[in-house]
């Protein structure tokens, strides 16, 4: 019987695990169930589960809002290359949420996420270049990152271009 289940997973039949089941629970607003499913996976080192836990703690979804715990989970996932965690942790460093405010660290994390193709990081990196946060101000680089996000279809990229003081 186990062979049939494994074979089904290999040919594309849905085989949800705790991370996917937790995501479905969270989409339905059942954050307690998501927390219950993600925590063991995160503790075992799953970077997606770690990133999702970071989001729960960041926003206080099913748990008390705790920026310190959010940053800890995001750090674990970011260190494993999870681009969402890299970008979200960058924003936390930029704003001093649960970690010391550190524009340089924020810039480094945004760059890692952007280099891996995370379009939200493209926009955040564009803003860093636009304002000179964590890096020297560079309008040409800011506009390049905004355009890269727009070319990829990222929703807020067009507004970032239209509203950028670098356009003038």
WOTA-V549967 format. One record per backbone hydrogen bond with DSSP energy under -1.0 kcal/mol. CO is the residue of the C=O (numbers start at 1). NH is the residue of the N-H. If there is no record, write none. Layout:
BEGIN
CO;NH / CO;NH
END
This chain:
BEGIN
1;5 / 2;6 / 3;7 / 4;8 / 5;9 / 6;10 / 7;11 / 8;13 / 17;21 / 18;22 / 19;23 / 20;24 / 21;25 / 22;26 / 23;27 / 24;28 / 25;30 / 26;29 / 29;31 / 30;34 / 31;35 / 32;36 / 33;37 / 34;38 / 35;39 / 38;42 / 39;43 / 40;44 / 41;46 / 42;45 / 46;50 / 47;51 / 48;52 / 49;53 / 50;54 / 51;55 / 52;56 / 53;57 / 54;58 / 55;59 / 56;60 / 56;61 / 57;66 / 66;70 / 67;71 / 68;72 / 69;73 / 70;74 / 71;75 / 72;76 / 73;77 / 74;78 / 75;79 / 77;80 / 77;82 / 78;81 / 82;86 / 83;87 / 84;88 / 85;89 / 86;90 / 87;91 / 88;92 / 89;93 / 90;94 / 91;95 / 92;97 / 93;102 / 102;106 / 103;107 / 104;108 / 105;109 / 106;110 / 107;111 / 108;112 / 109;113 / 110;114 / 111;115 / 112;116 / 113;118 / 114;117 / 118;122 / 119;123 / 120;124 / 121;125 / 122;126 / 123;127 / 124;128 / 125;129 / 126;130 / 127;131 / 128;132 / 128;133 / 129;138 / 138;142 / 139;143 / 140;144 / 141;145 / 142;146 / 143;147 / 144;148 / 145;149 / 146;150 / 147;151 / 148;152 / 149;154 / 150;153 / 154;157 / 156;160 / 157;161 / 158;162 / 159;163 / 164;167
END
